[in-house]
Amino acid sequence: MTMRDTDRALVQAASAVAKLRCRSAAHTLATAARTADGRVVSAVNVVHPTAGACPEVVALGTAVTQGVGELETMVTVGTAAGPWSPPATPAADSWATCSRRCA
């Protein structure tokens, strides 16, 4: 499978956010999501002793806040500073539920 230029740009956007914002143990992952109309929404995870949020869910909340109706593609990158975890698979279900309730 060949990566499209738009997907490569999305990985680069997530990598740039990770480099700029993931500088502590509180933020170790960054997500970039492309909307259906081509905008990019980015977010980082939040690590907290009592609770936290994966960057995919933070990006979903950001997208809804900005009035986004549909996400096309989402990528997440990690930093060497923190542990890597697999993508939050419930994120897609969260988007489907949230877009119905929040739109």
N, C-alpha and C positions, 0 to 999 in steps of 0.2 A: 504494500500500500504506500502510495506517495503522499507526502504531506503537502497540502495546498499552501500557497503563499499567505493567504489570510489566516490559516491555522498557525503557520510559523510565526507570523506577526503577533498572534495571541500568546504564544509561548514566550516570545520576547517581552511582551507587555507584562506578563506575570513575573518573569524573571527580573524585570526592572523594578517592579513593586517590591519583590522579595529583597533585592539588593538595597533598596532605599529604606524600607520600613521594617524589615525583619532583622533587627539588630539586638534582640534580647530573647531570653527564654520565654517571654510572654507572647511573642509573635514569631513563629518558625515556618509558616506556610503562607503562600500567596496564591490567589486565584484571579484569573481574568476571564470574563465571560463576554461573548459577542452577542449583541441583540440582533433580532431579525432585520432591523434597519441599519446594522453596521456599527452602532456605537459599542464602546467597550466599557464594561463595569468591572472595577477591581476591588479586591478586599484582602484582608489578612485574617488569620485565625486569632483567637484569644485563648490563651492558656491561663487557667485560674484554678487554685486549689479546690474550690467548692463546685465550680462548673466552668465550662468553656464553650467555645463555638468554633466549629470548623470553618475554613474560609469560604467553602461553597455556600453554606447557609448564610453567612454574613453577606456574600455577594447577592444572594437571592433577596434578602431584605433590602439591600441597597438598590437593586433593580426595581423592586416594587415601589420604594420611596421615590424613585425618579420617574415613575409612570411607565415603566417598561412592561409591555404586554407579552413578549415572547423572547426567550433566549435560544440562540441557535447552537452555540458551542461553548464549553467551559473547560478550562485547563487549570491545573494546580501544580505548583512547583514548590520544592522544599529548599531549605538552606542547610548548610553543613553544621550550623549552630544547634540544631534541634533534631529531635527524633522525627522520622518520617512515618506517616501513617497512610494507609490506603484511602482513596477518596471516599467521602461520605456518600454511600449509595442512596441513603434516604433523601439526598438533596433533590433528585429528580422528582420524587414523590412530593416533597415539600413544595417545589415550584408549581406542580400541577394543582395542589390543594390551595396554595397561597394565591395563585393567579385567578382561581375561581372565586375565592373569598375576598381578595383585596382589590381586585380590578374594578 
